[in-house]
Amino acid sequence: MPAQRRSGTSCAAAWQRWSGVRPGYAGARVSPYAKAPSWQAAPASPVWTSGHPLADPAISSALKERADQIQSAFAAIEPTLRALAPRQFEDNFAAAARESLRERLGLSVPLELLTVSWAVPLDVRRLYAHCVLATFCRLIERHLDRDLACSFEGESAEALIQRFGFHAVDITPCADGRLSGVIDYILRVPPAVVAFRKSFAGAMFDVDESLHHWETVQLRRFREARPNAATAPTRFLKIGVYHFSSVDPHREGCAAHQSDDARAAAALLERLRQFEEAVQLTHGGEARVATLLVGVDTDTDAIRIHVPDAAGQMSIERFIDSRQLYDRTQGLTRDEGKQVIREQVADLMGVAIDDAPTEGMRWFCGYLLKNNLAQVDAVRRWHGSSYADRGHTEQLMVIGDSVDDVQLRNLAFQAQMDTIEEGAPDLDVGVRILRSLHESRGLAVPVLVHIRFDPRIPGARERAEVRAVRLRTAIETRFAALSADGGLRVEAVVRSGDSDELHAVEAAPERRPEPAAGLHA
């Protein structure tokens, strides 16, 4: 049956109850991006009755409708600017163009981007990049509904995950834009249980940072019993997600691993083992975490789950492929299909189907597989055997802290970092990909520096602004020639926790007094 929606508290904010981060204060503010959407919403996708027993037509249709709305928002930019460009030497062009952009795109564009003269024409590259970044920010501030998978057959996601034996999930996908929808679409894991999500090129996460994430969760369990008490027999689950291409494996795989699937999986598996070892070496042998290796076929959204054996060990050669599982369960009833999943997971793990010690991980693997079969079914329904765009078609890059609010395949290349020195390889990969997409069209690479801060901590916003400016300046310096030529456009925003409000950082921030409680500066 389709997932049931919960009333009351938003699922997207549920993790804040125990993570310690909360939305920003609800003071009045005029956003440079916020305005009631002016583009026409895409027509609602019809709900269909699928022939596959484990499809979820209601959620899939809602996700398709959201995807259409996001795509239509970006698709409106180019024709709008094309219509404006020939009029740039008309009287009062700046004011008229600003109003047109407000009406057609819902954006409040600075007049300086629209002010021209016969000697200095409209900088269309800069304007286009700004519109892309502003549209992305607008979508964040719209607070798109991510509560679709908040429950599983009547049980809340938080309760379900704890019943599987886990109290928090940390997901690290590759920064590749084709994994931009990994949580909401591909895995369909509700944000309520995803405590951390950061992307890195090749999914090569920082072990020390992941260790700190685990420590943060454990401390809160000891001090506040959130999300559950430290005495509860549950574990922290770290998931690493690599990707591959079934249609063009030698060219459209992971760029960070030269499209070598085995290399990508092996490198990530080793990183997961290092994380497990780090927890035990720094906190004693009693400290235990769980890890899971997942591969995504970016052509079909099918996944490979590298099921651990009874001892918790994984292998890159041992996995369940959801695309094959889809075909095998096609003609069964829903209960029969779920039983096949349980049997396959137990067989691959090398245990009986009722083995108690491995029950939690087995059921969690089955949960992901069932969720993904619904996505595989949706891709086949809407796109045929595979996506038409097998390669990259990202609109922008997101640097700094991750953005999960606007999830869609091939939307954004995300690379999380505190400094350029730390994230240079990821940044270089992203710029190379986006440049190849935009340069041939005469467009700039749009880069959004996105930094979060905790509003409870004095001076946090000011420090976030300093960090945002530092990252923006470092990016422009690293790609100085490209930036000077107009081929790179970097804008920066800071954000209070996981709130919908974004604060643009225009220049080097100045020190200012702390705002009164409950008000935005």
N, C-alpha and C positions, 0 to 999 in steps of 0.2 A: 504494500500500500504506500502511497506517497507520504513523504515526511510531513508530520503535523507541525504547524507553526505554534510557538509558544507565545502567550500573551505576556505583557509586562516588560521587564527589562530586556533591552536589545541584546541579542546573542553576540553581536560584534563587540560590545563593551563588557561582556561577562568576564573576560580574563582580567580586566582591570580591577575587579573586586579582590583578586588575590595577588596580582602582579605589583600593585602599589602605584601604578600610573593611572591617572584619571583624566577625563576630558578637561578642556580649558574652561575658565569661568564664563558665565553666560552674560557678559556685559555687551552693550550695544557696540557695533563696529561696522564700518563700511569697508567691505573687501574689494580689492581691485579686480577680483574675478567674479564676485557674487552678483547675480541677477537672476530673476526667474528665467528658466530656459526659454529661448525664443525660437530655437529650431523646432521643426515639426517632429514629434516623436515618431519613431519607426512603427509601422503597423504591428499590432500584437500578433505574435506567432501563434498559429492555431495549435491547440492541444491535440495530439494524435494518439491513437491506440496502437502501441507497438506489438509486434509479434514476439518480441523477446520477453521471457518471463521476469527478468531482473531489470528491465528498463524502468525509468521513473519519468514518464511523460510530463507530469505536472511541473516538476523541478526543471527538467530539460527545456520545456517551453518558456519558463520564466527566465532561465539563463540565456536562452536565445534572444528573448525580447530585450534583456539588458544589454547583450552584446550588440544588437542592432542599434540601440540608442547611442551607445558609445561610438560605434563606427560612424553613425550618421553625424555626430557632433564634429568629428575630425574631417569627414568627407565634405562638409559644408565650407571649410576654410578656403580651399583653392579656388572654387568658382566665385566665391565672394570677393577675394582679392583680385582675381582676373577681371571682374566687372568694375572694380574701383580703379585699377591701374590706368586705363586710358583717360580717366577723368581728372588726373592729378594736377593739371594746370588750370582747372576751372576755378573761378572765384569761390572763396569760402570752402575750398576742398576739404581742409582739415576737419572743420566742424561737421560738414556733411558726411564725410567718410566715417568719422567717429560715431555718428548717430546710426549710420548704416551697419557698422560692425556691432553696435549695441543691439540693434533690432534683429539682425540675421544670425549672429553668433552668440549673443548674450554676453559680450565682453566690453569692458571699459578700457579702451586702448589709450595710452598716454598720447597727448597731442604732439609731443616731440617726434613720435614715430610717423606722424602724418603730415608734418609741416614740410613743405617743399618750396623750391623756387626753380626758375628756368635753368639755373646753373647747378642746382643740387636736387636731382629728381628723387622720387620715392625709393627708399631702400627696401625693396620688396623682400629680399632675403631676411633682413632683420625683422621686418613686420610679420612675415610668415612664421618664423621661429617663435616670435613672441606669442602669436595666436595659438600655435600648437601648445606651448607651455601653459598659457593662460586657460586654454580649454581643458587641459589635464587637471589644472588646479580647480577649475569650476566643477569638474566631475567629482573631485574629492569632496568639495564643499556641498555637493548635492546629497551626500550621505546615501549612496546606493544601497539598496536592501541586500544584506549578506546573510540574512537569517534563514535562508531556504532550507538548510540542512541542520537546523538546531536540534532536531530530535530524530530518533531512529525507531520507527515502528512504535511510537508512543513514549519512548524513554528519552530523557534529556541526554544530549551529547556528553556533558560533563559526567553524569552518572554512568553512562555506557562505557566511557573510556576508563573510568576508575574500576568498573567491573572487569574490564580486560586486564587490569593490573598496572595501569599507568595514571599518573596524576598530572603530567604536563608533557606537551609535545613540542619539540624544537625541530623545525624543518629548514634545511639548507638546500635549495635548488641551485642549478647553474644560473648564471645571470642572463643567459640567452632569452630573448624576448618571447620565444615560442613556449617558454615555461611560465609566462606571466599569469596564466590562469591555473597554476598547478594546485592551489588550495581549493578554490571555489568550483572549478570545472573538472579538472583531471582526477583529483583525489576526493573532491567533495567533502572535505573535512571542515566542520564548522569552526569559525575563528575563535569561538569560546574556549576551545581546548588547545589552540596554537599559542603557546606562551611566547615563542620567539620565531622569527622568520627572517633570515638574511641571505642574500644571494651573492655568490662569488663566481668568477669565471671558472668553469670546470667544477663548480661546487666545492672548491678547495677552501673550506672554512678554516678560521683561526681556532686552533685547539684551545689556546689559553682563554679566548673569549667565550667559547662554548663551556669551558670549565667554570668560568665566572657566572654564566647563565644558570648552570646547575646549582652552584653555591647560593645564588640569589633565591632560587625556588626553595632550596632546602632550609635556608634561614627563615623564610616566611612560614614554612611548615612547622618549624620548631617554635617560633615566637607567636604566631597567630593561627596556627592550624589551618592555613589556607594554601592550596585548595583542599587539603585534608591534613590530618595530624601526621607528624613525622613518624609516629608509631604504626601508621597504616602500612600494610604490606604491598605498596605500589612503588613503581619506578619512574624515573625520568626517561623519556624516549626521544632519542636523537635520530632523525630520518635524513639521509642524504639522497638527493635526487640528481642523477645524471641523465643524459638524453642521447638519442641516436635516431637515425633515419632508416626506415625500412625500404623506402623507394629509391633513395640515392645515398647509400651508406658511406661512400667514399668522399662525398663533397658536402653533404648537408648534416653531418654529425656535429659533435662539439668542436668548435674552433680552437678552444684552449687545449684540446688533445688531438688536434689534426685529424678529426673525424675518425678516430680509432676507438671503436666502442669498448673493446677489451681494456684498452689503456685507461679510458675514462672511468670504467667501473672499478678496475683494480686500484687506481689512485684514490678514488673516493672510499673504497672499502678499507684501505690502509689508513686513511685519515680517521675513519670511524673507530678503527681499532686503537689508534693513538689516543683518541678521546676517552675511550673506556679505560685504557691503561693510565691516563693522566688522573682520572678520578680515583682510581684505586691507589696509586702511588702517593698522591697528595692527601688522601683522607682515609687511608687504611683499607684493608682487604674486605671489610664489611660493607664499604660503600659500593653500591652497584647501580649501573645504569643499563638501559637496553638500547640497542642500535638496530637500524633497519636500512638496507640498501634497496633503492627503487630506481628503475630505469623507465624513461618515457620515450615512446616512439612519437616524434613530433609530427609525423605525417598523419597519424590516426588517433592520437591521444591514448592509445593502449599502453599498458604498463607491464613491466617485469618486476615481480616481487621476489627478491632473493631471500627466500624463506630460511631462517636460521635452523640448524639442526637442534637436537635435544640438548646439546651443550651450549647453545647460543651462538655457534659459529656459522658464518656465512661463506659462500663461495660465488665467484662471478659466473661459474658454469651451472650453478643450481638455482633455478628460478621457475616461476609460473608465469606464462605469457597470457595476459588477459584476452588478446586477440584470438588465440586458439581456444581459450576457455569460452569465449562468446559463441564460437561456432559449435562447440561441444554441447552447450546448454541451450541452444536455440529452440529446440522442439520440446523442451521439458516444461513442467509446471514450475511455479515459483519455488515451492518447497523442495522439489526435486533438484532444481538448479542450485539452491543453497547447499543442499546435501552434497552435490558433486564438488562444490568449492571446499567444503569441510574435508572431504575425503582426499582431494588432491593436496591440500596443505599438509594434512597429517602424513600422507605417503611421502611427500618430499622432505618433511621433517624427520621421517623415520620413526614415528611413534604411532600408537593406537589412536583412534579417533576420539577416545575418551580419556586420553592421558592427562592427568591432573596438573603436573608441573609445567606443562607447555600450553595449557589451555588458553591463558590470556593472549599470548603472542599469536597462537593459531587463530583465535577468533578475531584479533585485530587485523591480521593479514587477510582473513576472509571478508572482513568489513571493508577494507580498501578495495579488494577485488570486486565485491558486489557494487560498490559505489562507482568504480571505474567502468564496469560493464554498462552502466547506464549512460556514461559519457561516450563510450565506444558506439553505443546504439544511437546516441544523438548525432555524433559525427557522421555516421552512415546515413542517418535520416536527412540531415541538412546539407551534407557535402559530398555524399557518394562514398566511394571506397576510401578516399583520403582527401585531405585539404588540397585545394588548388595551389595555394602559395606554400610550396615546400621549403623555401628558403626564408630569409629575413625580410620583414616589411615593417620593422619598428618605426614608430613615430618620433620617439625621443629617448633620451637617457635620463635615468634618475640616479644621482650620486649622493652618498651620505647615508641617511637612514631609510629603511625600506618603506615602500608604499604598497599596501595591500588593498586599499579601499576600492581601487579601480582595476579589476582583474579582467584581462582579456588576452587571448593568445596573440603574440606578435605585436603587442602594444608598446611596451617599453623595455629597454635593456637596463636592468637594475644592477648596480655595483655598490655594495655597502662598504664604507671606509671612513676612518677618522682623519687620515692624512693621505696626500697623494703618494708619499713614499711607500705607505702601506699598500695602497690599492692601484699602483701604477700599471701592473699587468692587466688587471681587469679593465681599467680605464682605456688603455691602449686598444684592447680587443673591441670594446664598445665603440670607440671613435672610428676605428677602421670599418666596422660593420655599417654604422650609420652614415659615414662619409660615402661609402660605396653606393648607398641607397639614395642619398640626397644630392651629391655633387653633380651627378649626370643630369639632374633636373634643374641645376643652377640654384639649389636651395642650401641653406646653412644647416648644420647639425644642432638641434635644440637640446640643451642640457639643463636639467633642473637639479639644483643643490637643495636637498630636503633634510632639515635637521629638526629633531624633536627635543623638547625640554620638559622638565617636571615643574609645574607651576607652584608646587609646595616648597621648592627650594629657593631661598633668596638669591637673586642675581642669576638664576638659571637661564632666563630668556636672553639677557645680555651676553652671557657666555655662549649661548647657542648662536646668536647673531655673529659674534666674533668668529666662531668656528665656521659658520656658513660663508662669511666673507673670505676667510683664509682659504677654504676649499675652492671657492669661485676664482680667486686670484691665482691660486696654484694651477688650476686647470687652464686658465687663459695663458699663464706663463709657459706651461708645458707644451701647449699648442699655439705658441705665439704667432707664428706665420699664418696659420689657418685662421686664428682669431682676428688678426690684423686685416686679413683679406676679406673678412665678413663671412667666412665659412663655418664659424662656430659662434653660437649665441648661448651664453650662460646666464641664468637667472637664479636667484636664491630665495628660499622661504624658510621660516621657522614655524614650529607647530607645538601647541600645548598638548603634550601627551598624545592621545589618539583622537583628539577632537577633530571636528570638521573645519575649524577655522585656521586659515593660513595667514601668516604675516609676512608680507614681502620685505626683503632686506635690500634696500636700494643702494646704500653706500656704506662705508665703514661706520659701524654703529658707535654712538657716543655713550658715555656713561650717563645714566640718568637715575633719579630717585626711584625707589620701588613704588609701583602703583598701589593704590589703596585696594584692599581685599575686595574681590568681586568685580573689579573693573579692568578693562584692557588698557594698556598704555597707548 
